Amino acid sequence: MDFLIASAYAQDAAPPGGGLMSFLPLIIIFVIFYFLLIRPQMKRAKEHRELVGNLSKGDEVVTNGGLLGKIIEVGETFISLELADNVVIKLQKHAVSSVMPKGTVKSAE
């Protein structure tokens, strides 16, 4: 029965002075996450804030829900969007996903 149980041997102590080297993999992972995930997301958020800030009457936009329309009124936090003749909806500015070139609404009809 003794051959099934391996003998336990004391291991040598860890070498002293490995403080920074033990954190190096964690630092490298954080740097990789910053450049691959955090930085591009911050860039997209900044571009969207600029897009929302530059909305004006007459712009043709697409919303997050996929609605295409023309802005007829711009308020502090809301816009009025004309989807078709006599069909106007009011939605938050941040619901706009992109600004389309002029004439897009007419070509889509």
PEBELJO-V342586 format. One line per field, one symbol per residue. ss: DSSP state (H for helix, E for strand, L for the rest). psi: psi as a letter, one per 20 degrees, with the letter a starting at -180 (. if undefined). A space follows every 10 residues. Layout:
BEGIN
ss: ???
psi: ???
END
This chain:
BEGIN
ss: LLLLLLLLLL LLLLLLLLHH HHHHHHHHHH HHHHHHHHHH HHHHHHHHHH HHHLLLLLLE EEELLLLEEE EEEELLLEEE EEEELLEEEE EEHHHEEEEE LLLHHHHHL
psi: hhihoqqpqp qqqqpqjkgh hhighggggg gghghhgggh ghgghghhgg ghhjprpiqp rprhijpprp pippagiqqp pohapkopqp rqhiiphqpr qpihghhi.
END
